[in-house]
Amino acid sequence: MRDQIFFSVDRSSHLIRRFGIGNDAAEPIEKGVPHPTTIIVDREGIMRFIDIRQDFHIWLDPQTLVAELAKID
């Protein structure tokens, strides 16, 4: 199986509510937009890493992702 990277759209906000990543302090124009979130799921579908950002101006360090991916490879 080939490794895949993808972005997901959650139009019904089901996963946003399930993971508790909704931005309750959002401006009206941002209603329904979650906090920026990075999730790494392994080939078996097990969530191995999750990072939820309160401030979208502060990005996750790419080296953190590299290290986390190396743990499951």
CHARMM internal coordinates of N, CA and C (Angstrom, degrees):
IC EDIT
DIST 1 N 1 CA 1.4527
DIST 1 CA 1 C 1.5308
ANGL 1 N 1 CA 1 C 108.72
DIST 1 C 2 N 1.2789
ANGL 1 CA 1 C 2 N 115.66
DIHE 1 N 1 CA 1 C 2 N 138.43
DIST 2 N 2 CA 1.4613
ANGL 1 C 2 N 2 CA 122.13
DIHE 1 CA 1 C 2 N 2 CA 179.97
DIST 2 CA 2 C 1.5163
ANGL 2 N 2 CA 2 C 110.60
DIHE 1 C 2 N 2 CA 2 C -83.31
DIST 2 C 3 N 1.3441
ANGL 2 CA 2 C 3 N 116.83
DIHE 2 N 2 CA 2 C 3 N 140.00
DIST 3 N 3 CA 1.4576
ANGL 2 C 3 N 3 CA 120.50
DIHE 2 CA 2 C 3 N 3 CA 175.73
DIST 3 CA 3 C 1.5172
ANGL 3 N 3 CA 3 C 108.86
DIHE 2 C 3 N 3 CA 3 C -65.87
DIST 3 C 4 N 1.3203
ANGL 3 CA 3 C 4 N 115.91
DIHE 3 N 3 CA 3 C 4 N 145.07
DIST 4 N 4 CA 1.4521
ANGL 3 C 4 N 4 CA 119.99
DIHE 3 CA 3 C 4 N 4 CA -178.14
DIST 4 CA 4 C 1.5198
ANGL 4 N 4 CA 4 C 110.29
DIHE 3 C 4 N 4 CA 4 C -131.48
DIST 4 C 5 N 1.2986
ANGL 4 CA 4 C 5 N 115.70
DIHE 4 N 4 CA 4 C 5 N 143.33
DIST 5 N 5 CA 1.4529
ANGL 4 C 5 N 5 CA 122.89
DIHE 4 CA 4 C 5 N 5 CA 172.06
DIST 5 CA 5 C 1.5186
ANGL 5 N 5 CA 5 C 105.62
DIHE 4 C 5 N 5 CA 5 C -123.68
DIST 5 C 6 N 1.3155
ANGL 5 CA 5 C 6 N 116.54
DIHE 5 N 5 CA 5 C 6 N 130.76
DIST 6 N 6 CA 1.4521
ANGL 5 C 6 N 6 CA 118.67
DIHE 5 CA 5 C 6 N 6 CA 179.95
DIST 6 CA 6 C 1.5176
ANGL 6 N 6 CA 6 C 110.28
DIHE 5 C 6 N 6 CA 6 C -150.09
DIST 6 C 7 N 1.2999
ANGL 6 CA 6 C 7 N 114.47
DIHE 6 N 6 CA 6 C 7 N 162.07
DIST 7 N 7 CA 1.4485
ANGL 6 C 7 N 7 CA 122.15
DIHE 6 CA 6 C 7 N 7 CA 174.88
DIST 7 CA 7 C 1.5164
ANGL 7 N 7 CA 7 C 106.78
DIHE 6 C 7 N 7 CA 7 C -108.99
DIST 7 C 8 N 1.3121
ANGL 7 CA 7 C 8 N 115.80
DIHE 7 N 7 CA 7 C 8 N 143.02
DIST 8 N 8 CA 1.4492
ANGL 7 C 8 N 8 CA 120.37
DIHE 7 CA 7 C 8 N 8 CA -177.03
DIST 8 CA 8 C 1.5306
ANGL 8 N 8 CA 8 C 110.52
DIHE 7 C 8 N 8 CA 8 C -112.74
DIST 8 C 9 N 1.3155
ANGL 8 CA 8 C 9 N 115.76
DIHE 8 N 8 CA 8 C 9 N 145.15
DIST 9 N 9 CA 1.4571
ANGL 8 C 9 N 9 CA 122.41
DIHE 8 CA 8 C 9 N 9 CA 174.51
DIST 9 CA 9 C 1.5185
ANGL 9 N 9 CA 9 C 107.32
DIHE 8 C 9 N 9 CA 9 C -111.88
DIST 9 C 10 N 1.3230
ANGL 9 CA 9 C 10 N 115.96
DIHE 9 N 9 CA 9 C 10 N 129.88
DIST 10 N 10 CA 1.4648
ANGL 9 C 10 N 10 CA 121.82
DIHE 9 CA 9 C 10 N 10 CA -177.56
DIST 10 CA 10 C 1.5281
ANGL 10 N 10 CA 10 C 109.06
DIHE 9 C 10 N 10 CA 10 C -117.67
DIST 10 C 11 N 1.3228
ANGL 10 CA 10 C 11 N 115.91
DIHE 10 N 10 CA 10 C 11 N 73.64
DIST 11 N 11 CA 1.4710
ANGL 10 C 11 N 11 CA 121.43
DIHE 10 CA 10 C 11 N 11 CA -173.89
DIST 11 CA 11 C 1.5288
ANGL 11 N 11 CA 11 C 113.42
DIHE 10 C 11 N 11 CA 11 C -58.98
DIST 11 C 12 N 1.3237
ANGL 11 CA 11 C 12 N 117.65
DIHE 11 N 11 CA 11 C 12 N -31.92
DIST 12 N 12 CA 1.4632
ANGL 11 C 12 N 12 CA 120.47
DIHE 11 CA 11 C 12 N 12 CA -178.81
DIST 12 CA 12 C 1.5280
ANGL 12 N 12 CA 12 C 112.48
DIHE 11 C 12 N 12 CA 12 C -91.02
DIST 12 C 13 N 1.3364
ANGL 12 CA 12 C 13 N 116.81
DIHE 12 N 12 CA 12 C 13 N -2.54
DIST 13 N 13 CA 1.4781
ANGL 12 C 13 N 13 CA 123.59
DIHE 12 CA 12 C 13 N 13 CA -179.63
DIST 13 CA 13 C 1.5284
ANGL 13 N 13 CA 13 C 112.89
DIHE 12 C 13 N 13 CA 13 C 64.11
DIST 13 C 14 N 1.3256
ANGL 13 CA 13 C 14 N 117.20
DIHE 13 N 13 CA 13 C 14 N 18.60
DIST 14 N 14 CA 1.4661
ANGL 13 C 14 N 14 CA 120.65
DIHE 13 CA 13 C 14 N 14 CA -179.46
DIST 14 CA 14 C 1.5343
ANGL 14 N 14 CA 14 C 111.33
DIHE 13 C 14 N 14 CA 14 C -60.25
DIST 14 C 15 N 1.3177
ANGL 14 CA 14 C 15 N 117.26
DIHE 14 N 14 CA 14 C 15 N -52.14
DIST 15 N 15 CA 1.4651
ANGL 14 C 15 N 15 CA 120.11
DIHE 14 CA 14 C 15 N 15 CA -179.05
DIST 15 CA 15 C 1.5221
ANGL 15 N 15 CA 15 C 111.91
DIHE 14 C 15 N 15 CA 15 C -69.95
DIST 15 C 16 N 1.3207
ANGL 15 CA 15 C 16 N 116.71
DIHE 15 N 15 CA 15 C 16 N -33.90
DIST 16 N 16 CA 1.4681
ANGL 15 C 16 N 16 CA 120.19
DIHE 15 CA 15 C 16 N 16 CA 176.89
DIST 16 CA 16 C 1.5235
ANGL 16 N 16 CA 16 C 109.33
DIHE 15 C 16 N 16 CA 16 C -57.79
DIST 16 C 17 N 1.3129
ANGL 16 CA 16 C 17 N 117.19
DIHE 16 N 16 CA 16 C 17 N -45.91
DIST 17 N 17 CA 1.4802
ANGL 16 C 17 N 17 CA 120.43
DIHE 16 CA 16 C 17 N 17 CA 178.31
DIST 17 CA 17 C 1.5256
ANGL 17 N 17 CA 17 C 110.91
DIHE 16 C 17 N 17 CA 17 C -69.35
DIST 17 C 18 N 1.3197
ANGL 17 CA 17 C 18 N 117.07
DIHE 17 N 17 CA 17 C 18 N -43.61
DIST 18 N 18 CA 1.4719
ANGL 17 C 18 N 18 CA 120.32
DIHE 17 CA 17 C 18 N 18 CA -177.45
DIST 18 CA 18 C 1.5255
ANGL 18 N 18 CA 18 C 112.32
DIHE 17 C 18 N 18 CA 18 C -60.75
DIST 18 C 19 N 1.3284
ANGL 18 CA 18 C 19 N 117.24
DIHE 18 N 18 CA 18 C 19 N -41.34
DIST 19 N 19 CA 1.4595
ANGL 18 C 19 N 19 CA 121.34
DIHE 18 CA 18 C 19 N 19 CA -179.54
DIST 19 CA 19 C 1.5213
ANGL 19 N 19 CA 19 C 112.83
DIHE 18 C 19 N 19 CA 19 C -87.56
DIST 19 C 20 N 1.3283
ANGL 19 CA 19 C 20 N 117.37
DIHE 19 N 19 CA 19 C 20 N -5.96
DIST 20 N 20 CA 1.4588
ANGL 19 C 20 N 20 CA 120.51
DIHE 19 CA 19 C 20 N 20 CA 178.74
DIST 20 CA 20 C 1.5126
ANGL 20 N 20 CA 20 C 113.58
DIHE 19 C 20 N 20 CA 20 C 66.33
DIST 20 C 21 N 1.3385
ANGL 20 CA 20 C 21 N 117.03
DIHE 20 N 20 CA 20 C 21 N 36.34
DIST 21 N 21 CA 1.4601
ANGL 20 C 21 N 21 CA 120.23
DIHE 20 CA 20 C 21 N 21 CA -176.54
DIST 21 CA 21 C 1.5248
ANGL 21 N 21 CA 21 C 112.44
DIHE 20 C 21 N 21 CA 21 C -106.68
DIST 21 C 22 N 1.3190
ANGL 21 CA 21 C 22 N 116.84
DIHE 21 N 21 CA 21 C 22 N 13.31
DIST 22 N 22 CA 1.4601
ANGL 21 C 22 N 22 CA 119.94
DIHE 21 CA 21 C 22 N 22 CA 177.79
DIST 22 CA 22 C 1.5176
ANGL 22 N 22 CA 22 C 110.93
DIHE 21 C 22 N 22 CA 22 C -67.03
DIST 22 C 23 N 1.3018
ANGL 22 CA 22 C 23 N 115.90
DIHE 22 N 22 CA 22 C 23 N 146.51
DIST 23 N 23 CA 1.4562
ANGL 22 C 23 N 23 CA 121.83
DIHE 22 CA 22 C 23 N 23 CA 179.16
DIST 23 CA 23 C 1.5194
ANGL 23 N 23 CA 23 C 107.74
DIHE 22 C 23 N 23 CA 23 C -94.79
DIST 23 C 24 N 1.3232
ANGL 23 CA 23 C 24 N 117.43
DIHE 23 N 23 CA 23 C 24 N 95.14
DIST 24 N 24 CA 1.4623
ANGL 23 C 24 N 24 CA 121.99
DIHE 23 CA 23 C 24 N 24 CA -176.84
DIST 24 CA 24 C 1.5257
ANGL 24 N 24 CA 24 C 112.87
DIHE 23 C 24 N 24 CA 24 C -69.42
DIST 24 C 25 N 1.3294
ANGL 24 CA 24 C 25 N 117.45
DIHE 24 N 24 CA 24 C 25 N -20.16
DIST 25 N 25 CA 1.4615
ANGL 24 C 25 N 25 CA 121.71
DIHE 24 CA 24 C 25 N 25 CA -179.07
DIST 25 CA 25 C 1.5278
ANGL 25 N 25 CA 25 C 111.73
DIHE 24 C 25 N 25 CA 25 C -99.48
DIST 25 C 26 N 1.3125
ANGL 25 CA 25 C 26 N 116.96
DIHE 25 N 25 CA 25 C 26 N 19.25
DIST 26 N 26 CA 1.4623
ANGL 25 C 26 N 26 CA 120.82
DIHE 25 CA 25 C 26 N 26 CA -176.02
DIST 26 CA 26 C 1.5281
ANGL 26 N 26 CA 26 C 111.06
DIHE 25 C 26 N 26 CA 26 C -68.61
DIST 26 C 27 N 1.3112
ANGL 26 CA 26 C 27 N 114.79
DIHE 26 N 26 CA 26 C 27 N 150.54
DIST 27 N 27 CA 1.4609
ANGL 26 C 27 N 27 CA 121.53
DIHE 26 CA 26 C 27 N 27 CA 172.27
DIST 27 CA 27 C 1.5317
ANGL 27 N 27 CA 27 C 107.33
DIHE 26 C 27 N 27 CA 27 C -68.21
DIST 27 C 28 N 1.3271
ANGL 27 CA 27 C 28 N 118.14
DIHE 27 N 27 CA 27 C 28 N 157.65
DIST 28 N 28 CA 1.4747
ANGL 27 C 28 N 28 CA 119.71
DIHE 27 CA 27 C 28 N 28 CA -178.87
DIST 28 CA 28 C 1.5322
ANGL 28 N 28 CA 28 C 114.06
DIHE 27 C 28 N 28 CA 28 C -52.11
DIST 28 C 29 N 1.3220
ANGL 28 CA 28 C 29 N 117.68
DIHE 28 N 28 CA 28 C 29 N -37.75
DIST 29 N 29 CA 1.4630
ANGL 28 C 29 N 29 CA 120.66
DIHE 28 CA 28 C 29 N 29 CA -179.50
DIST 29 CA 29 C 1.5346
ANGL 29 N 29 CA 29 C 111.93
DIHE 28 C 29 N 29 CA 29 C -68.61
DIST 29 C 30 N 1.3403
ANGL 29 CA 29 C 30 N 116.84
DIHE 29 N 29 CA 29 C 30 N -20.66
DIST 30 N 30 CA 1.4644
ANGL 29 C 30 N 30 CA 121.91
DIHE 29 CA 29 C 30 N 30 CA -178.19
DIST 30 CA 30 C 1.5238
ANGL 30 N 30 CA 30 C 112.55
DIHE 29 C 30 N 30 CA 30 C -98.32
DIST 30 C 31 N 1.3071
ANGL 30 CA 30 C 31 N 118.43
DIHE 30 N 30 CA 30 C 31 N 5.69
DIST 31 N 31 CA 1.4673
ANGL 30 C 31 N 31 CA 121.40
DIHE 30 CA 30 C 31 N 31 CA -176.78
DIST 31 CA 31 C 1.5242
ANGL 31 N 31 CA 31 C 110.51
DIHE 30 C 31 N 31 CA 31 C -55.39
DIST 31 C 32 N 1.3222
ANGL 31 CA 31 C 32 N 116.34
DIHE 31 N 31 CA 31 C 32 N 129.02
DIST 32 N 32 CA 1.4519
ANGL 31 C 32 N 32 CA 121.99
DIHE 31 CA 31 C 32 N 32 CA -179.77
DIST 32 CA 32 C 1.5161
ANGL 32 N 32 CA 32 C 113.54
DIHE 31 C 32 N 32 CA 32 C 90.26
DIST 32 C 33 N 1.3352
ANGL 32 CA 32 C 33 N 117.21
DIHE 32 N 32 CA 32 C 33 N -5.10
DIST 33 N 33 CA 1.4589
ANGL 32 C 33 N 33 CA 120.84
DIHE 32 CA 32 C 33 N 33 CA 179.29
DIST 33 CA 33 C 1.5325
ANGL 33 N 33 CA 33 C 107.71
DIHE 32 C 33 N 33 CA 33 C -89.47
DIST 33 C 34 N 1.3308
ANGL 33 CA 33 C 34 N 117.74
DIHE 33 N 33 CA 33 C 34 N 125.22
DIST 34 N 34 CA 1.4643
ANGL 33 C 34 N 34 CA 120.42
DIHE 33 CA 33 C 34 N 34 CA -178.21
DIST 34 CA 34 C 1.5244
ANGL 34 N 34 CA 34 C 111.97
DIHE 33 C 34 N 34 CA 34 C -78.66
DIST 34 C 35 N 1.3256
ANGL 34 CA 34 C 35 N 114.49
DIHE 34 N 34 CA 34 C 35 N 169.49
DIST 35 N 35 CA 1.4557
ANGL 34 C 35 N 35 CA 119.41
DIHE 34 CA 34 C 35 N 35 CA 168.90
DIST 35 CA 35 C 1.5260
ANGL 35 N 35 CA 35 C 107.24
DIHE 34 C 35 N 35 CA 35 C -64.72
DIST 35 C 36 N 1.3395
ANGL 35 CA 35 C 36 N 118.01
DIHE 35 N 35 CA 35 C 36 N 146.54
DIST 36 N 36 CA 1.4661
ANGL 35 C 36 N 36 CA 119.93
DIHE 35 CA 35 C 36 N 36 CA 176.62
DIST 36 CA 36 C 1.5257
ANGL 36 N 36 CA 36 C 109.77
DIHE 35 C 36 N 36 CA 36 C -57.61
DIST 36 C 37 N 1.3138
ANGL 36 CA 36 C 37 N 116.20
DIHE 36 N 36 CA 36 C 37 N 127.94
DIST 37 N 37 CA 1.4595
ANGL 36 C 37 N 37 CA 121.34
DIHE 36 CA 36 C 37 N 37 CA -173.46
DIST 37 CA 37 C 1.5210
ANGL 37 N 37 CA 37 C 110.54
DIHE 36 C 37 N 37 CA 37 C -135.67
DIST 37 C 38 N 1.3326
ANGL 37 CA 37 C 38 N 115.38
DIHE 37 N 37 CA 37 C 38 N 137.08
DIST 38 N 38 CA 1.4557
ANGL 37 C 38 N 38 CA 122.02
DIHE 37 CA 37 C 38 N 38 CA 174.22
DIST 38 CA 38 C 1.5123
ANGL 38 N 38 CA 38 C 107.86
DIHE 37 C 38 N 38 CA 38 C -119.01
DIST 38 C 39 N 1.3260
ANGL 38 CA 38 C 39 N 116.31
DIHE 38 N 38 CA 38 C 39 N 127.48
DIST 39 N 39 CA 1.4592
ANGL 38 C 39 N 39 CA 121.98
DIHE 38 CA 38 C 39 N 39 CA 179.98
DIST 39 CA 39 C 1.5256
ANGL 39 N 39 CA 39 C 108.17
DIHE 38 C 39 N 39 CA 39 C -127.48
DIST 39 C 40 N 1.3319
ANGL 39 CA 39 C 40 N 115.98
DIHE 39 N 39 CA 39 C 40 N 132.48
DIST 40 N 40 CA 1.4623
ANGL 39 C 40 N 40 CA 121.02
DIHE 39 CA 39 C 40 N 40 CA 173.61
DIST 40 CA 40 C 1.5180
ANGL 40 N 40 CA 40 C 107.22
DIHE 39 C 40 N 40 CA 40 C -110.01
DIST 40 C 41 N 1.3384
ANGL 40 CA 40 C 41 N 114.66
DIHE 40 N 40 CA 40 C 41 N 123.62
DIST 41 N 41 CA 1.4640
ANGL 40 C 41 N 41 CA 121.65
DIHE 40 CA 40 C 41 N 41 CA 179.87
DIST 41 CA 41 C 1.5246
ANGL 41 N 41 CA 41 C 107.08
DIHE 40 C 41 N 41 CA 41 C -117.91
DIST 41 C 42 N 1.3444
ANGL 41 CA 41 C 42 N 116.72
DIHE 41 N 41 CA 41 C 42 N 132.01
DIST 42 N 42 CA 1.4662
ANGL 41 C 42 N 42 CA 119.18
DIHE 41 CA 41 C 42 N 42 CA -178.88
DIST 42 CA 42 C 1.5240
ANGL 42 N 42 CA 42 C 111.31
DIHE 41 C 42 N 42 CA 42 C -79.39
DIST 42 C 43 N 1.3151
ANGL 42 CA 42 C 43 N 116.68
DIHE 42 N 42 CA 42 C 43 N -179.98
DIST 43 N 43 CA 1.4718
ANGL 42 C 43 N 43 CA 121.92
DIHE 42 CA 42 C 43 N 43 CA -176.00
DIST 43 CA 43 C 1.5291
ANGL 43 N 43 CA 43 C 112.98
DIHE 42 C 43 N 43 CA 43 C -62.89
DIST 43 C 44 N 1.3273
ANGL 43 CA 43 C 44 N 116.35
DIHE 43 N 43 CA 43 C 44 N -23.80
DIST 44 N 44 CA 1.4643
ANGL 43 C 44 N 44 CA 120.45
DIHE 43 CA 43 C 44 N 44 CA 179.24
DIST 44 CA 44 C 1.5237
ANGL 44 N 44 CA 44 C 112.20
DIHE 43 C 44 N 44 CA 44 C -88.36
DIST 44 C 45 N 1.3289
ANGL 44 CA 44 C 45 N 116.44
DIHE 44 N 44 CA 44 C 45 N -0.33
DIST 45 N 45 CA 1.4620
ANGL 44 C 45 N 45 CA 120.32
DIHE 44 CA 44 C 45 N 45 CA 178.99
DIST 45 CA 45 C 1.5204
ANGL 45 N 45 CA 45 C 113.77
DIHE 44 C 45 N 45 CA 45 C 87.76
DIST 45 C 46 N 1.3239
ANGL 45 CA 45 C 46 N 117.29
DIHE 45 N 45 CA 45 C 46 N 12.57
DIST 46 N 46 CA 1.4629
ANGL 45 C 46 N 46 CA 121.33
DIHE 45 CA 45 C 46 N 46 CA 179.92
DIST 46 CA 46 C 1.5263
ANGL 46 N 46 CA 46 C 109.29
DIHE 45 C 46 N 46 CA 46 C -89.80
DIST 46 C 47 N 1.3314
ANGL 46 CA 46 C 47 N 115.98
DIHE 46 N 46 CA 46 C 47 N 128.77
DIST 47 N 47 CA 1.4496
ANGL 46 C 47 N 47 CA 120.84
DIHE 46 CA 46 C 47 N 47 CA 178.18
DIST 47 CA 47 C 1.5240
ANGL 47 N 47 CA 47 C 108.56
DIHE 46 C 47 N 47 CA 47 C -71.57
DIST 47 C 48 N 1.3231
ANGL 47 CA 47 C 48 N 116.58
DIHE 47 N 47 CA 47 C 48 N 118.99
DIST 48 N 48 CA 1.4704
ANGL 47 C 48 N 48 CA 122.24
DIHE 47 CA 47 C 48 N 48 CA -176.19
DIST 48 CA 48 C 1.5182
ANGL 48 N 48 CA 48 C 113.28
DIHE 47 C 48 N 48 CA 48 C -104.38
DIST 48 C 49 N 1.3276
ANGL 48 CA 48 C 49 N 117.42
DIHE 48 N 48 CA 48 C 49 N -18.28
DIST 49 N 49 CA 1.4584
ANGL 48 C 49 N 49 CA 120.74
DIHE 48 CA 48 C 49 N 49 CA -177.72
DIST 49 CA 49 C 1.5198
ANGL 49 N 49 CA 49 C 108.63
DIHE 48 C 49 N 49 CA 49 C -157.55
DIST 49 C 50 N 1.3168
ANGL 49 CA 49 C 50 N 116.06
DIHE 49 N 49 CA 49 C 50 N 139.30
DIST 50 N 50 CA 1.4647
ANGL 49 C 50 N 50 CA 120.66
DIHE 49 CA 49 C 50 N 50 CA 173.44
DIST 50 CA 50 C 1.5249
ANGL 50 N 50 CA 50 C 108.39
DIHE 49 C 50 N 50 CA 50 C -142.62
DIST 50 C 51 N 1.3090
ANGL 50 CA 50 C 51 N 115.41
DIHE 50 N 50 CA 50 C 51 N 134.55
DIST 51 N 51 CA 1.4582
ANGL 50 C 51 N 51 CA 121.96
DIHE 50 CA 50 C 51 N 51 CA 177.11
DIST 51 CA 51 C 1.5250
ANGL 51 N 51 CA 51 C 107.19
DIHE 50 C 51 N 51 CA 51 C -131.40
DIST 51 C 52 N 1.3166
ANGL 51 CA 51 C 52 N 116.60
DIHE 51 N 51 CA 51 C 52 N 121.78
DIST 52 N 52 CA 1.4617
ANGL 51 C 52 N 52 CA 122.09
DIHE 51 CA 51 C 52 N 52 CA 179.54
DIST 52 CA 52 C 1.5211
ANGL 52 N 52 CA 52 C 107.87
DIHE 51 C 52 N 52 CA 52 C -114.51
DIST 52 C 53 N 1.3089
ANGL 52 CA 52 C 53 N 116.11
DIHE 52 N 52 CA 52 C 53 N 121.70
DIST 53 N 53 CA 1.4597
ANGL 52 C 53 N 53 CA 121.95
DIHE 52 CA 52 C 53 N 53 CA -178.31
DIST 53 CA 53 C 1.5195
ANGL 53 N 53 CA 53 C 110.38
DIHE 52 C 53 N 53 CA 53 C -97.86
DIST 53 C 54 N 1.3166
ANGL 53 CA 53 C 54 N 117.03
DIHE 53 N 53 CA 53 C 54 N 129.52
DIST 54 N 54 CA 1.4549
ANGL 53 C 54 N 54 CA 121.07
DIHE 53 CA 53 C 54 N 54 CA 174.30
DIST 54 CA 54 C 1.5282
ANGL 54 N 54 CA 54 C 110.40
DIHE 53 C 54 N 54 CA 54 C -80.63
DIST 54 C 55 N 1.3208
ANGL 54 CA 54 C 55 N 116.46
DIHE 54 N 54 CA 54 C 55 N -27.38
DIST 55 N 55 CA 1.4593
ANGL 54 C 55 N 55 CA 122.07
DIHE 54 CA 54 C 55 N 55 CA -177.19
DIST 55 CA 55 C 1.5304
ANGL 55 N 55 CA 55 C 108.60
DIHE 54 C 55 N 55 CA 55 C -121.83
DIST 55 C 56 N 1.3184
ANGL 55 CA 55 C 56 N 116.75
DIHE 55 N 55 CA 55 C 56 N 113.18
DIST 56 N 56 CA 1.4634
ANGL 55 C 56 N 56 CA 119.70
DIHE 55 CA 55 C 56 N 56 CA -176.93
DIST 56 CA 56 C 1.5281
ANGL 56 N 56 CA 56 C 112.82
DIHE 55 C 56 N 56 CA 56 C -69.30
DIST 56 C 57 N 1.3188
ANGL 56 CA 56 C 57 N 117.73
DIHE 56 N 56 CA 56 C 57 N -8.74
DIST 57 N 57 CA 1.4632
ANGL 56 C 57 N 57 CA 120.94
DIHE 56 CA 56 C 57 N 57 CA 177.50
DIST 57 CA 57 C 1.5354
ANGL 57 N 57 CA 57 C 111.60
DIHE 56 C 57 N 57 CA 57 C -76.70
DIST 57 C 58 N 1.3218
ANGL 57 CA 57 C 58 N 117.01
DIHE 57 N 57 CA 57 C 58 N -20.58
DIST 58 N 58 CA 1.4636
ANGL 57 C 58 N 58 CA 121.76
DIHE 57 CA 57 C 58 N 58 CA -178.32
DIST 58 CA 58 C 1.5259
ANGL 58 N 58 CA 58 C 107.65
DIHE 57 C 58 N 58 CA 58 C -103.05
DIST 58 C 59 N 1.3059
ANGL 58 CA 58 C 59 N 115.44
DIHE 58 N 58 CA 58 C 59 N 113.42
DIST 59 N 59 CA 1.4573
ANGL 58 C 59 N 59 CA 121.44
DIHE 58 CA 58 C 59 N 59 CA -175.66
DIST 59 CA 59 C 1.5187
ANGL 59 N 59 CA 59 C 110.87
DIHE 58 C 59 N 59 CA 59 C -91.06
DIST 59 C 60 N 1.3087
ANGL 59 CA 59 C 60 N 115.02
DIHE 59 N 59 CA 59 C 60 N 153.50
DIST 60 N 60 CA 1.4609
ANGL 59 C 60 N 60 CA 122.32
DIHE 59 CA 59 C 60 N 60 CA 174.11
DIST 60 CA 60 C 1.5231
ANGL 60 N 60 CA 60 C 108.84
DIHE 59 C 60 N 60 CA 60 C -68.21
DIST 60 C 61 N 1.3184
ANGL 60 CA 60 C 61 N 116.38
DIHE 60 N 60 CA 60 C 61 N 134.69
DIST 61 N 61 CA 1.4632
ANGL 60 C 61 N 61 CA 121.41
DIHE 60 CA 60 C 61 N 61 CA 179.52
DIST 61 CA 61 C 1.5357
ANGL 61 N 61 CA 61 C 109.09
DIHE 60 C 61 N 61 CA 61 C -65.84
DIST 61 C 62 N 1.3214
ANGL 61 CA 61 C 62 N 118.15
DIHE 61 N 61 CA 61 C 62 N 124.25
DIST 62 N 62 CA 1.4693
ANGL 61 C 62 N 62 CA 120.65
DIHE 61 CA 61 C 62 N 62 CA -179.78
DIST 62 CA 62 C 1.5330
ANGL 62 N 62 CA 62 C 113.27
DIHE 61 C 62 N 62 CA 62 C -55.94
DIST 62 C 63 N 1.3204
ANGL 62 CA 62 C 63 N 117.20
DIHE 62 N 62 CA 62 C 63 N -32.22
DIST 63 N 63 CA 1.4694
ANGL 62 C 63 N 63 CA 120.14
DIHE 62 CA 62 C 63 N 63 CA 179.29
DIST 63 CA 63 C 1.5282
ANGL 63 N 63 CA 63 C 110.85
DIHE 62 C 63 N 63 CA 63 C -64.11
DIST 63 C 64 N 1.3240
ANGL 63 CA 63 C 64 N 116.84
DIHE 63 N 63 CA 63 C 64 N -30.88
DIST 64 N 64 CA 1.4633
ANGL 63 C 64 N 64 CA 120.46
DIHE 63 CA 63 C 64 N 64 CA 175.77
DIST 64 CA 64 C 1.5248
ANGL 64 N 64 CA 64 C 109.82
DIHE 63 C 64 N 64 CA 64 C -62.85
DIST 64 C 65 N 1.3249
ANGL 64 CA 64 C 65 N 116.35
DIHE 64 N 64 CA 64 C 65 N -43.90
DIST 65 N 65 CA 1.4707
ANGL 64 C 65 N 65 CA 120.11
DIHE 64 CA 64 C 65 N 65 CA 178.43
DIST 65 CA 65 C 1.5204
ANGL 65 N 65 CA 65 C 111.34
DIHE 64 C 65 N 65 CA 65 C -63.89
DIST 65 C 66 N 1.3084
ANGL 65 CA 65 C 66 N 116.72
DIHE 65 N 65 CA 65 C 66 N -43.33
DIST 66 N 66 CA 1.4617
ANGL 65 C 66 N 66 CA 120.74
DIHE 65 CA 65 C 66 N 66 CA 179.09
DIST 66 CA 66 C 1.5303
ANGL 66 N 66 CA 66 C 109.80
DIHE 65 C 66 N 66 CA 66 C -59.26
DIST 66 C 67 N 1.3273
ANGL 66 CA 66 C 67 N 116.74
DIHE 66 N 66 CA 66 C 67 N -45.57
DIST 67 N 67 CA 1.4642
ANGL 66 C 67 N 67 CA 120.75
DIHE 66 CA 66 C 67 N 67 CA -179.98
DIST 67 CA 67 C 1.5235
ANGL 67 N 67 CA 67 C 111.82
DIHE 66 C 67 N 67 CA 67 C -64.08
DIST 67 C 68 N 1.3179
ANGL 67 CA 67 C 68 N 117.24
DIHE 67 N 67 CA 67 C 68 N -42.00
DIST 68 N 68 CA 1.4666
ANGL 67 C 68 N 68 CA 120.82
DIHE 67 CA 67 C 68 N 68 CA 179.84
DIST 68 CA 68 C 1.5216
ANGL 68 N 68 CA 68 C 111.16
DIHE 67 C 68 N 68 CA 68 C -67.07
DIST 68 C 69 N 1.3179
ANGL 68 CA 68 C 69 N 117.78
DIHE 68 N 68 CA 68 C 69 N -41.10
DIST 69 N 69 CA 1.4620
ANGL 68 C 69 N 69 CA 121.00
DIHE 68 CA 68 C 69 N 69 CA 177.79
DIST 69 CA 69 C 1.5156
ANGL 69 N 69 CA 69 C 111.62
DIHE 68 C 69 N 69 CA 69 C -64.96
DIST 69 C 70 N 1.3315
ANGL 69 CA 69 C 70 N 117.40
DIHE 69 N 69 CA 69 C 70 N -36.03
DIST 70 N 70 CA 1.4603
ANGL 69 C 70 N 70 CA 121.28
DIHE 69 CA 69 C 70 N 70 CA 178.83
DIST 70 CA 70 C 1.5316
ANGL 70 N 70 CA 70 C 111.28
DIHE 69 C 70 N 70 CA 70 C -64.62
DIST 70 C 71 N 1.3040
ANGL 70 CA 70 C 71 N 117.49
DIHE 70 N 70 CA 70 C 71 N -27.90
DIST 71 N 71 CA 1.4758
ANGL 70 C 71 N 71 CA 121.09
DIHE 70 CA 70 C 71 N 71 CA 179.37
DIST 71 CA 71 C 1.5222
ANGL 71 N 71 CA 71 C 112.10
DIHE 70 C 71 N 71 CA 71 C -67.84
DIST 71 C 72 N 1.3091
ANGL 71 CA 71 C 72 N 117.66
DIHE 71 N 71 CA 71 C 72 N -27.53
DIST 72 N 72 CA 1.4615
ANGL 71 C 72 N 72 CA 119.45
DIHE 71 CA 71 C 72 N 72 CA -175.32
DIST 72 CA 72 C 1.5159
ANGL 72 N 72 CA 72 C 113.42
DIHE 71 C 72 N 72 CA 72 C -108.55
DIST 72 C 73 N 1.3073
ANGL 72 CA 72 C 73 N 117.91
DIHE 72 N 72 CA 72 C 73 N -1.08
DIST 73 N 73 CA 1.4552
ANGL 72 C 73 N 73 CA 120.65
DIHE 72 CA 72 C 73 N 73 CA -177.97
DIST 73 CA 73 C 1.5070
ANGL 73 N 73 CA 73 C 111.57
DIHE 72 C 73 N 73 CA 73 C -76.41
END
COOR INIT
IC SEED 1 N 1 CA 1 C
IC BUILD
